[in-house]
Amino acid sequence: MAPTDTTLPDLALSRSSLDRVALERRRPEVLTELLDDPRTRVAEVRGDRMRVAAADDDVLHLVLRAPEPEDHTRLGLHLGRDGEGTAYVGVVTQWDDPEPGGDGPDPADDGWLTLRQAGEALATRDAGVFTTALALANWHGTHRFCPRCGAPTQPTQAGWVRRCEREGSEHYPRTDPAVIMSVVDPDGRLLLGRGAHWPEGRFSVLAGFVEPGESFEAAVAREVAEEVGVAVDGARYLGNQPWPFPSSVMIGFEATTRQTELTIDPVEMAEARWVSREEYRDLLRSGAIRTPSGISIAKRIIEHWLGQTVESVIEPGDSMRPGTARAL
Ligand SMILES: [Zn+2]
């Protein structure tokens, strides 16, 4: 369900529309029943990719299929039901050939895209299906052993819990919160940073994981102080979206400061700088600065500060396209 009262609505990965039917997951036989029902829609997760196809309107849709017998032997994830009651099940499958990235054919040629590649263009329902399935698959992949006793764990509750084989303890999917924030000075300039291992020209707003025992607002203040040595006066919530790379949710803020002298932490940051809106537009047009990716909340936070989309700066004639209104 899309949030209606945030400053940044319709974030690319926050558009989940299925009913998660959490109570249904508790029935031990629910996945078996769904995979025996030809009406069930199955979405395969393979590595970090799912298969998509373009519709006439340039919107991408997941390639869904009916269940097949082998699905009963695969890791299954009950993702929820749509308004008509149709159930959606994710199944984790493997590449027949070596993992993509080697010398073999590019899986993207066959429609297998990553969420970073497909997320912005995906239809609303499918953006939610991909985001949820990827987050769950990532969690299963790294939680095969019990954190209490080290014994193997097995998936249960339709893919939403893992249970220890030895002592029965239950373990739930984890989501790691990270704050991401604009920092603006009294002249309206934005603080941009380049991470220690980022290429030249790639700048974004600051971000960092929330620590145990810490509120989101305190994490904003701590991260800014750690990374650039600046004390923020306050932070206002903007919006959030899941970020399953591999398991985060990004909580967006805009912060203000009266301090403009930067002391960067060289372990985290290669460089940091203040830019006015006019400077930022010039840097974009000249290609000196690259923006964060289209599905990121970072891009939307920068555009919120800028007052326009990045695309409308680079291609002014394109500023009336539908996406512009949505982004602001
Ligand atoms: Zn255990």
Boltz pocket constraint, residues with backbone or C-beta under 6 A from the ligand:
constraints:
  - pocket:
      binder: B
      contacts: [[A, 146], [A, 147], [A, 148], [A, 149], [A, 150], [A, 151], [A, 164], [A, 165], [A, 166], [A, 167], [A, 168], [A, 169]]
      max_distance: 6.0
